Amino acid sequence: MDPADTEAVAWLCGLLGRGQADLYGQDEADLCLLPTLTRTWMVRGEQLKVKAPGTNEKRSVSAAVDLAEGTLLWRTDERRCADQFCATLHACVERSTGRGRLAVLLVDNAQAHRVGKTGIVRQGLDQHAGQVVLVFLPTYSPDLQPTERLWRQWRPNVTHNHIRDRIADLQADSDAWLARMAANPKDTLRIVGHPFIVQPLVQAA
């Protein structure tokens, strides 16, 4: 769905306002064995030493946050791709349909989110026809994606200045941090912003 389509937006807002849909912010971030170096406080004489691995390894973390309740869903895969996106989409749909609701995902314009030549995303959408709506945010607008704020807390707690020398250990750190957030939805909401409460649109008199 194009957010510039006012009729479609009004329809979705009506569903959200009546509690008939869940709104998720979905985004991915890279988990790299090569640490990101940032400024940090250290005790005088006890300088932090960060190893630089000879070969960098990466993983892709895909997360979806229920922007009204703070429920956090995530998965980690070897790479960012349409299969990963569709697996995240499936998890959101499964949760929402179990609640008798439509799953609405705010997504960026990454190629892995688009219906492309491989047909993977199209198959995922066809599988969940009538159960999910993708809302594509404007190009180059990360400030409009609430889940970006989750990564801003995830990075200093997981990837910045880390001293792991195995990607499996780094992934375990990532999973542990995300699990702590998932166990405290109110904390997740504080990170992504106040709960997104959509009021039904009222026709002007």
SULJOMO-V375677 format. One record per residue. N is the residue number from 1. RES is the residue in three letters. PHI is phi in degrees with one decimal (NA if undefined). PSI is psi in degrees with one decimal (none if undefined). OMEGA is omega in radians with two decimals (none if undefined). Layout:
n->N res->RES phi->PHI psi->PSI omega->OMEGA
n->N res->RES phi->PHI psi->PSI omega->OMEGA
This chain:
n->1 res->MET phi->NA psi->137.4 omega->3.09
n->2 res->ASP phi->-88.0 psi->122.9 omega->-3.13
n->3 res->PRO phi->-64.2 psi->-10.6 omega->3.07
n->4 res->ALA phi->-82.0 psi->-8.9 omega->3.12
n->5 res->ASP phi->-81.8 psi->97.8 omega->-3.01
n->6 res->THR phi->-63.7 psi->-35.7 omega->3.14
n->7 res->GLU phi->-67.6 psi->-42.1 omega->3.12
n->8 res->ALA phi->-65.8 psi->-39.9 omega->3.11
n->9 res->VAL phi->-63.5 psi->-42.3 omega->3.12
n->10 res->ALA phi->-62.3 psi->-39.7 omega->3.11
n->11 res->TRP phi->-62.8 psi->-47.1 omega->3.14
n->12 res->LEU phi->-64.3 psi->-41.6 omega->3.12
n->13 res->CYS phi->-61.2 psi->-36.9 omega->3.09
n->14 res->GLY phi->-63.0 psi->-44.7 omega->3.11
n->15 res->LEU phi->-62.7 psi->-44.6 omega->-3.14
n->16 res->LEU phi->-64.6 psi->-41.7 omega->-3.14
n->17 res->GLY phi->-65.2 psi->-30.0 omega->3.13
n->18 res->ARG phi->-91.9 psi->5.5 omega->3.14
n->19 res->GLY phi->71.2 psi->28.4 omega->-3.12
n->20 res->GLN phi->-103.5 psi->4.7 omega->3.14
n->21 res->ALA phi->-150.0 psi->152.8 omega->3.03
n->22 res->ASP phi->-109.8 psi->135.2 omega->3.14
n->23 res->LEU phi->-104.6 psi->119.4 omega->-3.14
n->24 res->TYR phi->-112.9 psi->140.5 omega->2.91
n->25 res->GLY phi->-97.3 psi->121.3 omega->-3.07
n->26 res->GLN phi->-118.7 psi->134.9 omega->-3.14
n->27 res->ASP phi->-159.4 psi->165.0 omega->3.11
n->28 res->GLU phi->-121.3 psi->156.7 omega->3.04
n->29 res->ALA phi->-142.1 psi->152.6 omega->-3.13
n->30 res->ASP phi->-91.3 psi->135.6 omega->3.05
n->31 res->LEU phi->-107.4 psi->113.3 omega->-3.01
n->32 res->CYS phi->-118.8 psi->137.4 omega->3.07
n->33 res->LEU phi->-66.2 psi->-32.0 omega->3.04
n->34 res->LEU phi->-73.5 psi->112.2 omega->-3.02
n->35 res->PRO phi->-70.6 psi->152.8 omega->2.99
n->36 res->THR phi->-87.0 psi->126.4 omega->-3.07
n->37 res->LEU phi->-91.8 psi->126.2 omega->3.14
n->38 res->THR phi->-134.8 psi->165.3 omega->3.08
n->39 res->ARG phi->-65.5 psi->142.3 omega->3.13
n->40 res->THR phi->-151.1 psi->152.4 omega->3.08
n->41 res->TRP phi->-81.2 psi->136.1 omega->3.10
n->42 res->MET phi->-136.9 psi->149.9 omega->3.07
n->43 res->VAL phi->-67.5 psi->138.4 omega->3.14
n->44 res->ARG phi->-55.7 psi->128.8 omega->3.13
n->45 res->GLY phi->86.7 psi->-4.1 omega->3.13
n->46 res->GLU phi->-123.3 psi->67.1 omega->-3.08
n->47 res->GLN phi->-68.6 psi->133.7 omega->3.09
n->48 res->LEU phi->-72.2 psi->130.7 omega->3.10
n->49 res->LYS phi->-110.9 psi->121.6 omega->-3.12
n->50 res->VAL phi->-108.4 psi->123.3 omega->3.14
n->51 res->LYS phi->-74.4 psi->148.1 omega->3.02
n->52 res->ALA phi->-112.7 psi->109.9 omega->-3.11
n->53 res->PRO phi->-64.7 psi->147.6 omega->3.14
n->54 res->GLY phi->-66.3 psi->-34.8 omega->3.13
n->55 res->THR phi->-126.0 psi->124.4 omega->-3.13
n->56 res->ASN phi->-79.7 psi->139.6 omega->3.02
n->57 res->GLU phi->-121.3 psi->150.7 omega->-3.11
n->58 res->LYS phi->-132.6 psi->155.0 omega->2.95
n->59 res->ARG phi->-136.3 psi->159.2 omega->3.08
n->60 res->SER phi->-113.7 psi->129.8 omega->3.11
n->61 res->VAL phi->-109.0 psi->122.8 omega->3.11
n->62 res->SER phi->-109.6 psi->127.5 omega->-3.12
n->63 res->ALA phi->-129.2 psi->146.8 omega->3.05
n->64 res->ALA phi->-133.1 psi->129.7 omega->-3.11
n->65 res->VAL phi->-117.0 psi->126.6 omega->2.99
n->66 res->ASP phi->-69.4 psi->112.3 omega->-2.99
n->67 res->LEU phi->-76.1 psi->-4.8 omega->3.07
n->68 res->ALA phi->-101.4 psi->-34.4 omega->-3.02
n->69 res->GLU phi->-114.5 psi->-14.4 omega->3.12
n->70 res->GLY phi->84.9 psi->4.1 omega->3.09
n->71 res->THR phi->-61.7 psi->133.0 omega->-3.08
n->72 res->LEU phi->-117.2 psi->126.1 omega->3.05
n->73 res->LEU phi->-117.1 psi->137.4 omega->3.12
n->74 res->TRP phi->-151.7 psi->162.9 omega->3.06
n->75 res->ARG phi->-153.2 psi->154.6 omega->3.12
n->76 res->THR phi->-123.7 psi->130.6 omega->-3.11
n->77 res->ASP phi->-131.6 psi->168.5 omega->-3.11
n->78 res->GLU phi->-65.4 psi->-29.8 omega->-3.14
n->79 res->ARG phi->-152.8 psi->161.0 omega->3.09
n->80 res->ARG phi->-81.9 psi->122.3 omega->-3.07
n->81 res->CYS phi->-160.1 psi->176.1 omega->-3.13
n->82 res->ALA phi->-64.5 psi->-34.8 omega->3.12
n->83 res->ASP phi->-62.0 psi->-42.0 omega->3.12
n->84 res->GLN phi->-63.8 psi->-44.6 omega->3.14
n->85 res->PHE phi->-61.0 psi->-44.2 omega->-3.12
n->86 res->CYS phi->-66.6 psi->-33.0 omega->3.09
n->87 res->ALA phi->-66.8 psi->-39.0 omega->3.08
n->88 res->THR phi->-66.5 psi->-43.6 omega->3.09
n->89 res->LEU phi->-56.7 psi->-45.0 omega->-3.13
n->90 res->HIS phi->-60.7 psi->-42.2 omega->-3.14
n->91 res->ALA phi->-62.8 psi->-39.9 omega->3.12
n->92 res->CYS phi->-66.6 psi->-44.3 omega->-3.14
n->93 res->VAL phi->-62.8 psi->-43.7 omega->-3.13
n->94 res->GLU phi->-59.8 psi->-43.5 omega->3.12
n->95 res->ARG phi->-64.7 psi->-46.4 omega->-3.05
n->96 res->SER phi->-70.4 psi->-41.9 omega->3.13
n->97 res->THR phi->-65.6 psi->-30.8 omega->3.06
n->98 res->GLY phi->-65.7 psi->-21.0 omega->3.10
n->99 res->ARG phi->-99.5 psi->3.4 omega->-3.12
n->100 res->GLY phi->72.7 psi->32.5 omega->-3.07
n->101 res->ARG phi->-129.0 psi->162.1 omega->3.02
n->102 res->LEU phi->-84.7 psi->142.3 omega->3.06
n->103 res->ALA phi->-94.9 psi->122.9 omega->3.12
n->104 res->VAL phi->-116.2 psi->121.0 omega->-3.09
n->105 res->LEU phi->-112.5 psi->125.0 omega->2.98
n->106 res->LEU phi->-84.2 psi->119.6 omega->-3.08
n->107 res->VAL phi->-133.6 psi->157.0 omega->3.06
n->108 res->ASP phi->-88.2 psi->-174.6 omega->-3.04
n->109 res->ASN phi->-95.6 psi->27.6 omega->3.09
n->110 res->ALA phi->-58.4 psi->148.0 omega->-3.10
n->111 res->GLN phi->-58.8 psi->-33.8 omega->-3.11
n->112 res->ALA phi->-67.7 psi->-13.6 omega->-3.13
n->113 res->HIS phi->-96.7 psi->-8.7 omega->-3.03
n->114 res->ARG phi->-96.1 psi->154.3 omega->3.03
n->115 res->VAL phi->-75.5 psi->103.7 omega->-3.06
n->116 res->GLY phi->-113.6 psi->-160.4 omega->-3.06
n->117 res->LYS phi->-67.9 psi->-31.4 omega->-3.09
n->118 res->THR phi->-70.5 psi->-26.0 omega->3.12
n->119 res->GLY phi->78.6 psi->6.0 omega->-3.08
n->120 res->ILE phi->-65.7 psi->-46.8 omega->-3.13
n->121 res->VAL phi->-66.8 psi->-39.8 omega->3.11
n->122 res->ARG phi->-60.5 psi->-42.5 omega->3.11
n->123 res->GLN phi->-62.4 psi->-40.0 omega->3.12
n->124 res->GLY phi->-64.2 psi->-40.8 omega->3.13
n->125 res->LEU phi->-69.7 psi->-39.6 omega->3.11
n->126 res->ASP phi->-64.2 psi->-38.0 omega->3.13
n->127 res->GLN phi->-61.7 psi->-33.2 omega->-3.09
n->128 res->HIS phi->-114.5 psi->33.7 omega->3.14
n->129 res->ALA phi->-55.8 psi->130.9 omega->-3.14
n->130 res->GLY phi->81.7 psi->0.3 omega->-3.11
n->131 res->GLN phi->-116.1 psi->-12.1 omega->-3.05
n->132 res->VAL phi->-145.9 psi->147.5 omega->3.04
n->133 res->VAL phi->-132.4 psi->131.4 omega->3.04
n->134 res->LEU phi->-99.1 psi->127.9 omega->3.08
n->135 res->VAL phi->-109.8 psi->112.0 omega->-3.09
n->136 res->PHE phi->-86.5 psi->121.4 omega->3.12
n->137 res->LEU phi->-73.9 psi->158.8 omega->3.10
n->138 res->PRO phi->-58.0 psi->150.5 omega->3.14
n->139 res->THR phi->-61.1 psi->141.7 omega->3.11
n->140 res->TYR phi->54.7 psi->51.7 omega->3.13
n->141 res->SER phi->-134.4 psi->60.4 omega->-3.12
n->142 res->PRO phi->-62.1 psi->-22.1 omega->3.13
n->143 res->ASP phi->-67.1 psi->-17.6 omega->3.14
n->144 res->LEU phi->-90.8 psi->-4.6 omega->-3.12
n->145 res->GLN phi->-101.9 psi->105.0 omega->-3.10
n->146 res->PRO phi->-57.7 psi->-31.0 omega->-3.10
n->147 res->THR phi->-67.3 psi->-19.3 omega->3.03
n->148 res->GLU phi->-57.6 psi->-32.2 omega->-3.12
n->149 res->ARG phi->-71.0 psi->-27.1 omega->3.05
n->150 res->LEU phi->-64.2 psi->-43.4 omega->3.14
n->151 res->TRP phi->-64.6 psi->-30.5 omega->-3.14
n->152 res->ARG phi->-65.1 psi->-24.7 omega->3.05
n->153 res->GLN phi->-91.9 psi->-33.0 omega->-3.14
n->154 res->TRP phi->-64.7 psi->-43.6 omega->-3.06
n->155 res->ARG phi->-61.2 psi->-52.0 omega->3.14
n->156 res->PRO phi->-65.2 psi->-22.3 omega->3.14
n->157 res->ASN phi->-89.3 psi->-17.0 omega->-3.04
n->158 res->VAL phi->-125.7 psi->-52.7 omega->-2.94
n->159 res->THR phi->-98.1 psi->-31.2 omega->-3.08
n->160 res->HIS phi->-69.3 psi->127.5 omega->3.05
n->161 res->ASN phi->56.4 psi->27.1 omega->-3.10
n->162 res->HIS phi->-71.9 psi->159.2 omega->-3.08
n->163 res->ILE phi->-119.8 psi->18.7 omega->3.11
n->164 res->ARG phi->-73.2 psi->142.1 omega->3.08
n->165 res->ASP phi->-114.1 psi->7.1 omega->3.05
n->166 res->ARG phi->-131.8 psi->134.6 omega->-3.12
n->167 res->ILE phi->-63.6 psi->-30.3 omega->3.13
n->168 res->ALA phi->-64.2 psi->-38.2 omega->3.11
n->169 res->ASP phi->-69.0 psi->-39.4 omega->3.13
n->170 res->LEU phi->-66.4 psi->-39.6 omega->3.09
n->171 res->GLN phi->-63.7 psi->-37.4 omega->3.10
n->172 res->ALA phi->-63.0 psi->-38.2 omega->3.08
n->173 res->ASP phi->-63.1 psi->-43.1 omega->3.13
n->174 res->SER phi->-63.0 psi->-47.5 omega->-3.13
n->175 res->ASP phi->-61.9 psi->-39.5 omega->-3.12
n->176 res->ALA phi->-65.2 psi->-42.5 omega->3.14
n->177 res->TRP phi->-66.2 psi->-45.0 omega->3.13
n->178 res->LEU phi->-65.3 psi->-34.7 omega->3.10
n->179 res->ALA phi->-65.6 psi->-38.2 omega->3.09
n->180 res->ARG phi->-63.8 psi->-40.4 omega->3.11
n->181 res->MET phi->-66.8 psi->-41.8 omega->-3.13
n->182 res->ALA phi->-63.3 psi->-29.6 omega->-3.13
n->183 res->ALA phi->-77.1 psi->-11.8 omega->-3.12
n->184 res->ASN phi->-132.7 psi->77.0 omega->-3.09
n->185 res->PRO phi->-55.0 psi->-32.8 omega->3.14
n->186 res->LYS phi->-64.3 psi->-36.2 omega->3.09
n->187 res->ASP phi->-66.5 psi->-38.9 omega->3.10
n->188 res->THR phi->-62.1 psi->-42.3 omega->3.12
n->189 res->LEU phi->-64.8 psi->-35.4 omega->3.11
n->190 res->ARG phi->-64.9 psi->-33.4 omega->3.13
n->191 res->ILE phi->-72.9 psi->-48.3 omega->-3.07
n->192 res->VAL phi->-80.4 psi->-12.7 omega->-3.12
n->193 res->GLY phi->123.0 psi->176.0 omega->3.14
n->194 res->HIS phi->-62.0 psi->155.1 omega->3.11
n->195 res->PRO phi->-52.4 psi->135.1 omega->3.12
n->196 res->PHE phi->-81.8 psi->101.3 omega->-3.13
n->197 res->ILE phi->-104.9 psi->112.9 omega->-3.08
n->198 res->VAL phi->-96.0 psi->121.1 omega->3.11
n->199 res->GLN phi->-89.1 psi->142.9 omega->3.08
n->200 res->PRO phi->-58.4 psi->140.8 omega->3.11
n->201 res->LEU phi->-74.8 psi->135.8 omega->-3.14
n->202 res->VAL phi->-111.4 psi->129.0 omega->3.13
n->203 res->GLN phi->-66.0 psi->128.9 omega->3.14
n->204 res->ALA phi->-65.9 psi->141.9 omega->-3.13
n->205 res->ALA phi->-72.7 psi->none omega->none
